[in-house]
Amino acid sequence: MAVGDAEAFVAHRDLMFAVAYRMLGTVADAEDVVQDAWLRWSAAPRDDVTEPRSYLARTVTNIALNRLRAARARRESYVGPWLPELLLTRTDPDIEERAEVAESVSVAMLVVLESLTPEERAVFVLREVFGFTHAEIAAALDRSEPAVRQLAHRAREHVQARRPRFEVDREQQREVTARFLAAAVGGDLNGLLAVLAPDVTLTADGGGKARAPKRTITGADRVARVVGRFSGSSYQDIAPVEMSVEVVEINGGPGVIVLGRDQIIAAGTFTVADGRITAIQLVTNPDKLNAISAGRTLAL
């Protein structure tokens, strides 16, 4: 393989991982997809490849589609709610102008994308997030351009109907998150109720491997009481005095990690609208905390 070929692959590695992660919602699977793409890139003749970016995106998309179809069957037997694997993110100073990019990797949006068909998800990610043309996507999926346009229309309508209200004011997001954490750590039930929207939801993913509610909890009073129990009791034999909380950026927005005995035992993100938290996504499944524990970061 020529040096230039390897350099071309490396130049587009972040793009490939970003596409695969939004397609699959898991870091390990996304990394495996990129590795498979490398094997194909290094083995196949590429005399006719004039646009490595499109070629590699096409390769990654097709590998991810096959994995997504297989993953759907496994997720039907998943214990409790399924949430995507969380990732630390870093955003550019001009993120206000790139709010849609940040939203596309939010946990709430990735959950919405789970409700699309694999083909609709591929089209939405390539078109709406990364700006590929309908013709490029048609070549990637081996579909006609009119068929891709129809898939794009269906996916866009579906997402618009279900997408969470996304608040771009990052200062307010951080302020609301700080108020929530202060109330949670301090056991302040009234403080929690003040920062939670009346119809707030709490979705927790323990995967049957860690303590977590088996169903989504709805309503400020119920969510506040669950949060209070979590912060005020031992967890996995770790006493509250052994636990600490850090505010970090996760999946494009304010998030928290909970540490106990020098290991991450939980991580969560928040959806904020009108100055209140409208949804909490909490991951306690240890298999889904590996990327954060390792410091894996996705640039937006």
C-alpha positions as a Markdown table, in Angstrom:
| # | Residue | x | y | z |
|---|---|---|---|---|
| 1 | Met | 0.0 | 0.0 | 0.0 |
| 2 | Ala | 1.3 | 3.5 | -0.9 |
| 3 | Val | 2.0 | 5.9 | 1.9 |
| 4 | Gly | -0.6 | 8.3 | 0.4 |
| 5 | Asp | -3.3 | 5.7 | 0.7 |
| 6 | Ala | -2.6 | 5.2 | 4.4 |
| 7 | Glu | -2.6 | 9.0 | 4.9 |
| 8 | Ala | -5.9 | 9.3 | 3.1 |
| 9 | Phe | -7.5 | 6.8 | 5.4 |
| 10 | Val | -6.1 | 8.4 | 8.5 |
| 11 | Ala | -7.3 | 11.8 | 7.3 |
| 12 | His | -10.9 | 10.5 | 7.3 |
| 13 | Arg | -10.8 | 8.3 | 10.3 |
| 14 | Asp | -12.6 | 10.7 | 12.6 |
| 15 | Leu | -15.4 | 11.1 | 10.0 |
| 16 | Met | -15.7 | 7.3 | 9.7 |
| 17 | Phe | -15.9 | 6.8 | 13.4 |
| 18 | Ala | -18.5 | 9.7 | 13.7 |
| 19 | Val | -20.7 | 8.1 | 11.0 |
| 20 | Ala | -20.4 | 4.6 | 12.5 |
| 21 | Tyr | -21.1 | 5.8 | 16.1 |
| 22 | Arg | -24.3 | 7.7 | 15.0 |
| 23 | Met | -25.4 | 4.6 | 13.1 |
| 24 | Leu | -24.8 | 2.1 | 15.9 |
| 25 | Gly | -24.8 | 4.0 | 19.2 |
| 26 | Thr | -21.9 | 1.9 | 20.6 |
| 27 | Val | -18.2 | 2.8 | 20.7 |
| 28 | Ala | -16.8 | -0.7 | 20.4 |
| 29 | Asp | -19.0 | -1.5 | 17.3 |
| 30 | Ala | -18.0 | 1.8 | 15.7 |
| 31 | Glu | -14.3 | 1.2 | 16.2 |
| 32 | Asp | -14.7 | -2.3 | 14.8 |
| 33 | Val | -16.5 | -0.9 | 11.7 |
| 34 | Val | -13.5 | 1.5 | 11.2 |
| 35 | Gln | -11.1 | -1.4 | 11.5 |
| 36 | Asp | -13.1 | -3.4 | 9.0 |
| 37 | Ala | -13.1 | -0.4 | 6.6 |
| 38 | Trp | -9.3 | -0.3 | 6.9 |
| 39 | Leu | -9.0 | -3.9 | 6.0 |
| 40 | Arg | -11.1 | -3.3 | 2.9 |
| 41 | Trp | -9.3 | -0.1 | 2.0 |
| 42 | Ser | -5.9 | -1.7 | 2.3 |
| 43 | Ala | -6.9 | -4.8 | 0.2 |
| 44 | Ala | -9.0 | -3.5 | -2.6 |
| 45 | Pro | -7.7 | -1.8 | -5.8 |
| 46 | Arg | -8.6 | 1.9 | -5.8 |
| 47 | Asp | -7.4 | 3.1 | -9.2 |
| 48 | Asp | -10.8 | 4.6 | -9.9 |
| 49 | Val | -11.2 | 6.2 | -6.4 |
| 50 | Thr | -11.2 | 10.0 | -7.0 |
| 51 | Glu | -12.9 | 11.0 | -3.8 |
| 52 | Pro | -11.6 | 9.0 | -0.8 |
| 53 | Arg | -14.1 | 10.7 | 1.6 |
| 54 | Ser | -17.1 | 9.5 | -0.3 |
| 55 | Tyr | -15.6 | 6.1 | -0.9 |
| 56 | Leu | -14.7 | 5.5 | 2.8 |
| 57 | Ala | -18.1 | 6.9 | 4.0 |
| 58 | Arg | -19.8 | 4.4 | 1.6 |
| 59 | Thr | -17.7 | 1.6 | 3.0 |
| 60 | Val | -18.3 | 2.4 | 6.6 |
| 61 | Thr | -22.0 | 2.9 | 6.0 |
| 62 | Asn | -22.4 | -0.6 | 4.4 |
| 63 | Ile | -20.5 | -2.3 | 7.2 |
| 64 | Ala | -22.5 | -0.4 | 9.9 |
| 65 | Leu | -25.8 | -1.3 | 8.2 |
| 66 | Asn | -25.0 | -5.0 | 8.5 |
| 67 | Arg | -24.0 | -4.6 | 12.1 |
| 68 | Leu | -27.1 | -2.6 | 12.9 |
| 69 | Arg | -29.5 | -5.2 | 11.5 |
| 70 | Ala | -27.8 | -7.8 | 13.6 |
| 71 | Ala | -27.8 | -5.6 | 16.7 |
| 72 | Arg | -31.6 | -5.0 | 16.5 |
| 73 | Ala | -32.3 | -8.6 | 17.2 |
| 74 | Arg | -30.0 | -8.6 | 20.2 |
| 75 | Arg | -31.6 | -5.4 | 21.6 |
| 76 | Glu | -35.0 | -7.0 | 21.7 |
| 77 | Ser | -33.9 | -9.2 | 24.6 |
| 78 | Tyr | -32.0 | -6.4 | 26.4 |
| 79 | Val | -32.8 | -6.1 | 30.1 |
| 80 | Gly | -34.5 | -2.7 | 30.7 |
| 81 | Pro | -34.3 | 0.4 | 28.6 |
| 82 | Trp | -31.5 | 0.5 | 26.0 |
| 83 | Leu | -29.4 | 3.7 | 25.8 |
| 84 | Pro | -26.4 | 4.3 | 23.5 |
| 85 | Glu | -22.9 | 4.2 | 24.9 |
| 86 | Leu | -21.8 | 7.5 | 26.2 |
| 87 | Leu | -18.9 | 9.5 | 24.9 |
| 88 | Leu | -16.9 | 12.5 | 26.2 |
| 89 | Thr | -17.1 | 15.2 | 23.6 |
| 90 | Arg | -15.3 | 18.5 | 23.0 |
| 91 | Thr | -16.9 | 21.3 | 21.1 |
| 92 | Asp | -15.5 | 24.2 | 19.1 |
| 93 | Pro | -16.0 | 27.8 | 20.4 |
| 94 | Asp | -18.5 | 28.4 | 17.5 |
| 95 | Ile | -20.8 | 25.5 | 18.6 |
| 96 | Glu | -23.7 | 27.9 | 18.6 |
| 97 | Glu | -23.4 | 27.9 | 14.8 |
| 98 | Arg | -23.1 | 24.1 | 14.8 |
| 99 | Ala | -25.9 | 23.2 | 17.2 |
| 100 | Glu | -27.3 | 20.6 | 14.8 |
| 101 | Val | -24.0 | 18.7 | 14.9 |
| 102 | Ala | -24.1 | 18.6 | 18.7 |
| 103 | Glu | -27.7 | 17.6 | 18.7 |
| 104 | Ser | -27.0 | 14.8 | 16.3 |
| 105 | Val | -24.8 | 13.0 | 18.8 |
| 106 | Ser | -27.0 | 13.7 | 21.9 |
| 107 | Val | -28.3 | 10.7 | 23.7 |
| 108 | Ala | -31.9 | 11.9 | 23.2 |
| 109 | Met | -31.3 | 12.1 | 19.4 |
| 110 | Leu | -29.6 | 8.7 | 19.2 |
| 111 | Val | -32.6 | 7.2 | 20.9 |
| 112 | Val | -34.8 | 8.8 | 18.3 |
| 113 | Leu | -32.6 | 7.4 | 15.5 |
| 114 | Glu | -33.1 | 3.9 | 17.0 |
| 115 | Ser | -36.7 | 4.1 | 15.8 |
| 116 | Leu | -35.8 | 4.5 | 12.2 |
| 117 | Thr | -35.2 | 1.6 | 9.8 |
| 118 | Pro | -31.5 | 0.9 | 9.2 |
| 119 | Glu | -31.7 | 2.4 | 5.7 |
| 120 | Glu | -33.5 | 5.5 | 7.0 |
| 121 | Arg | -30.9 | 6.0 | 9.7 |
| 122 | Ala | -28.1 | 5.7 | 7.2 |
| 123 | Val | -29.7 | 8.3 | 4.9 |
| 124 | Phe | -30.5 | 10.7 | 7.8 |
| 125 | Val | -26.9 | 10.6 | 9.2 |
| 126 | Leu | -25.2 | 11.0 | 5.9 |
| 127 | Arg | -27.5 | 13.7 | 4.6 |
| 128 | Glu | -28.6 | 15.7 | 7.6 |
| 129 | Val | -25.4 | 15.5 | 9.7 |
| 130 | Phe | -22.6 | 15.2 | 7.2 |
| 131 | Gly | -24.1 | 16.9 | 4.2 |
| 132 | Phe | -23.6 | 14.1 | 1.6 |
| 133 | Thr | -25.5 | 14.6 | -1.6 |
| 134 | His | -28.5 | 12.4 | -2.5 |
| 135 | Ala | -26.4 | 11.1 | -5.4 |
| 136 | Glu | -23.5 | 10.1 | -3.1 |
| 137 | Ile | -25.8 | 8.4 | -0.7 |
| 138 | Ala | -27.5 | 6.5 | -3.6 |
| 139 | Ala | -24.1 | 5.2 | -4.6 |
| 140 | Ala | -23.3 | 4.2 | -1.0 |
| 141 | Leu | -26.6 | 2.3 | -0.5 |
| 142 | Asp | -26.9 | 1.0 | -4.1 |
| 143 | Arg | -30.3 | 2.7 | -4.4 |
| 144 | Ser | -31.7 | 5.0 | -7.0 |
| 145 | Glu | -31.5 | 8.7 | -6.2 |
| 146 | Pro | -35.4 | 9.1 | -6.1 |
| 147 | Ala | -35.5 | 6.2 | -3.6 |
| 148 | Val | -32.9 | 7.9 | -1.4 |
| 149 | Arg | -34.8 | 11.2 | -1.6 |
| 150 | Gln | -37.9 | 9.3 | -0.4 |
| 151 | Leu | -36.0 | 7.7 | 2.5 |
| 152 | Ala | -34.6 | 11.1 | 3.4 |
| 153 | His | -38.1 | 12.6 | 3.5 |
| 154 | Arg | -39.5 | 9.8 | 5.7 |
| 155 | Ala | -36.6 | 9.9 | 8.1 |
| 156 | Arg | -36.6 | 13.7 | 8.4 |
| 157 | Glu | -40.4 | 13.7 | 9.1 |
| 158 | His | -40.0 | 10.9 | 11.7 |
| 159 | Val | -37.2 | 12.7 | 13.5 |
| 160 | Gln | -38.9 | 16.1 | 13.4 |
| 161 | Ala | -42.0 | 14.5 | 15.0 |
| 162 | Arg | -40.0 | 12.9 | 17.8 |
| 163 | Arg | -36.9 | 14.9 | 18.3 |
| 164 | Pro | -36.5 | 16.5 | 21.7 |
| 165 | Arg | -36.6 | 20.2 | 22.2 |
| 166 | Phe | -32.9 | 21.2 | 22.0 |
| 167 | Glu | -31.8 | 24.2 | 23.9 |
| 168 | Val | -28.7 | 25.9 | 22.4 |
| 169 | Asp | -28.0 | 28.2 | 25.4 |
| 170 | Arg | -25.1 | 26.4 | 26.9 |
| 171 | Glu | -24.7 | 28.7 | 29.8 |
| 172 | Gln | -28.3 | 28.0 | 30.9 |
| 173 | Gln | -27.7 | 24.3 | 30.4 |
| 174 | Arg | -24.7 | 24.4 | 32.7 |
| 175 | Glu | -26.5 | 26.5 | 35.2 |
| 176 | Val | -29.5 | 24.1 | 35.3 |
| 177 | Thr | -27.2 | 21.1 | 35.6 |
| 178 | Ala | -25.3 | 22.7 | 38.5 |
| 179 | Arg | -28.6 | 23.4 | 40.3 |
| 180 | Phe | -29.7 | 19.8 | 39.8 |
| 181 | Leu | -26.5 | 18.4 | 41.1 |
| 182 | Ala | -26.4 | 20.7 | 44.2 |
| 183 | Ala | -30.0 | 19.6 | 45.0 |
| 184 | Ala | -29.2 | 15.9 | 44.4 |
| 185 | Val | -26.0 | 15.8 | 46.4 |
| 186 | Gly | -27.6 | 17.8 | 49.2 |
| 187 | Gly | -30.7 | 15.6 | 49.3 |
| 188 | Asp | -32.8 | 18.7 | 48.7 |
| 189 | Leu | -36.1 | 17.4 | 47.4 |
| 190 | Asn | -37.7 | 20.8 | 46.9 |
| 191 | Gly | -34.6 | 21.9 | 45.0 |
| 192 | Leu | -34.9 | 19.0 | 42.7 |
| 193 | Leu | -38.6 | 19.6 | 42.1 |
| 194 | Ala | -37.8 | 23.3 | 41.2 |
| 195 | Val | -35.3 | 22.3 | 38.5 |
| 196 | Leu | -37.3 | 19.4 | 37.0 |
| 197 | Ala | -40.1 | 19.9 | 34.4 |
| 198 | Pro | -43.4 | 18.5 | 35.5 |
| 199 | Asp | -43.3 | 15.8 | 32.9 |
| 200 | Val | -39.6 | 15.0 | 33.2 |
| 201 | Thr | -38.5 | 11.5 | 32.3 |
| 202 | Leu | -35.7 | 9.4 | 33.7 |
| 203 | Thr | -34.4 | 6.6 | 31.6 |
| 204 | Ala | -31.7 | 4.4 | 33.1 |
| 205 | Asp | -29.7 | 1.7 | 31.4 |
| 206 | Gly | -28.3 | -1.0 | 33.7 |
| 207 | Gly | -28.5 | -3.8 | 31.1 |
| 208 | Gly | -29.2 | -6.2 | 34.0 |
| 209 | Lys | -25.6 | -5.7 | 35.2 |
| 210 | Ala | -26.0 | -2.8 | 37.5 |
| 211 | Arg | -28.9 | -1.3 | 39.6 |
| 212 | Ala | -31.3 | 0.8 | 37.5 |
| 213 | Pro | -35.1 | 1.2 | 37.1 |
| 214 | Lys | -36.4 | -1.4 | 34.6 |
| 215 | Arg | -38.8 | 1.2 | 33.1 |
| 216 | Thr | -38.7 | 4.9 | 32.2 |
| 217 | Ile | -39.9 | 7.0 | 35.1 |
| 218 | Thr | -42.1 | 10.0 | 34.4 |
| 219 | Gly | -43.1 | 13.0 | 36.5 |
| 220 | Ala | -41.1 | 15.4 | 38.6 |
| 221 | Asp | -42.1 | 13.9 | 42.0 |
| 222 | Arg | -41.2 | 10.3 | 41.1 |
| 223 | Val | -38.0 | 11.3 | 39.3 |
| 224 | Ala | -36.9 | 13.5 | 42.3 |
| 225 | Arg | -37.5 | 10.6 | 44.7 |
| 226 | Val | -35.5 | 8.1 | 42.6 |
| 227 | Val | -32.6 | 10.6 | 42.3 |
| 228 | Gly | -32.7 | 11.2 | 46.0 |
| 229 | Arg | -32.5 | 7.4 | 46.7 |
| 230 | Phe | -29.6 | 7.0 | 44.3 |
| 231 | Ser | -27.6 | 9.8 | 45.8 |
| 232 | Gly | -28.4 | 9.0 | 49.4 |
| 233 | Ser | -27.9 | 5.2 | 49.6 |
| 234 | Ser | -25.1 | 2.8 | 48.9 |
| 235 | Tyr | -24.6 | 1.7 | 45.3 |
| 236 | Gln | -23.0 | -1.6 | 44.3 |
| 237 | Asp | -21.7 | -1.8 | 47.9 |
| 238 | Ile | -20.2 | 1.7 | 47.6 |
| 239 | Ala | -21.2 | 4.0 | 50.4 |
| 240 | Pro | -22.4 | 7.6 | 49.5 |
| 241 | Val | -19.3 | 9.0 | 51.3 |
| 242 | Glu | -17.1 | 7.1 | 48.8 |
| 243 | Met | -18.9 | 8.6 | 45.8 |
| 244 | Ser | -18.1 | 11.9 | 44.0 |
| 245 | Val | -19.7 | 13.7 | 41.0 |
| 246 | Glu | -17.9 | 15.5 | 38.2 |
| 247 | Val | -19.5 | 17.7 | 35.6 |
| 248 | Val | -18.2 | 17.0 | 32.1 |
| 249 | Glu | -19.4 | 17.3 | 28.5 |
| 250 | Ile | -21.0 | 14.1 | 27.3 |
| 251 | Asn | -22.5 | 13.6 | 23.8 |
| 252 | Gly | -22.5 | 17.3 | 23.0 |
| 253 | Gly | -24.0 | 18.7 | 26.2 |
| 254 | Pro | -23.7 | 19.0 | 30.0 |
| 255 | Gly | -23.3 | 15.6 | 31.7 |
| 256 | Val | -22.1 | 14.1 | 34.9 |
| 257 | Ile | -20.0 | 11.1 | 35.9 |
| 258 | Val | -20.3 | 9.4 | 39.3 |
| 259 | Leu | -17.2 | 8.0 | 40.7 |
| 260 | Gly | -16.8 | 5.5 | 43.5 |
| 261 | Arg | -13.5 | 4.0 | 44.7 |
| 262 | Asp | -11.7 | 5.6 | 41.8 |
| 263 | Gln | -13.9 | 4.1 | 39.1 |
| 264 | Ile | -16.8 | 5.4 | 37.1 |
| 265 | Ile | -20.0 | 3.7 | 38.3 |
| 266 | Ala | -22.5 | 5.9 | 36.4 |
| 267 | Ala | -22.8 | 8.6 | 33.8 |
| 268 | Gly | -25.7 | 10.7 | 32.7 |
| 269 | Thr | -26.9 | 13.5 | 30.4 |
| 270 | Phe | -29.7 | 15.9 | 30.5 |
| 271 | Thr | -32.2 | 17.5 | 28.1 |
| 272 | Val | -32.9 | 21.1 | 29.0 |
| 273 | Ala | -35.8 | 23.3 | 27.8 |
| 274 | Asp | -37.2 | 26.5 | 29.2 |
| 275 | Gly | -34.8 | 26.5 | 32.1 |
| 276 | Arg | -35.8 | 23.1 | 33.4 |
| 277 | Ile | -34.6 | 19.5 | 32.9 |
| 278 | Thr | -37.1 | 17.6 | 30.7 |
| 279 | Ala | -35.2 | 14.3 | 30.4 |
| 280 | Ile | -32.4 | 12.5 | 32.2 |
| 281 | Gln | -30.5 | 9.6 | 30.6 |
| 282 | Leu | -28.5 | 7.6 | 33.1 |
| 283 | Val | -26.1 | 4.8 | 32.2 |
| 284 | Thr | -25.0 | 2.3 | 34.9 |
| 285 | Asn | -24.2 | -0.7 | 32.7 |
| 286 | Pro | -20.4 | -1.1 | 33.2 |
| 287 | Asp | -20.0 | -2.3 | 29.6 |
| 288 | Lys | -21.2 | 1.1 | 28.4 |
| 289 | Leu | -18.9 | 3.1 | 30.6 |
| 290 | Asn | -15.6 | 1.8 | 29.2 |
| 291 | Ala | -15.2 | 4.6 | 26.6 |
| 292 | Ile | -15.6 | 7.3 | 29.2 |
| 293 | Ser | -13.4 | 5.5 | 31.7 |
| 294 | Ala | -10.7 | 5.3 | 29.0 |
| 295 | Gly | -11.1 | 9.0 | 28.2 |
| 296 | Arg | -12.3 | 8.3 | 24.6 |
| 297 | Thr | -13.3 | 11.7 | 23.1 |
| 298 | Leu | -15.4 | 12.6 | 20.1 |
| 299 | Ala | -14.6 | 16.0 | 18.5 |
| 300 | Leu | -17.7 | 17.8 | 17.2 |
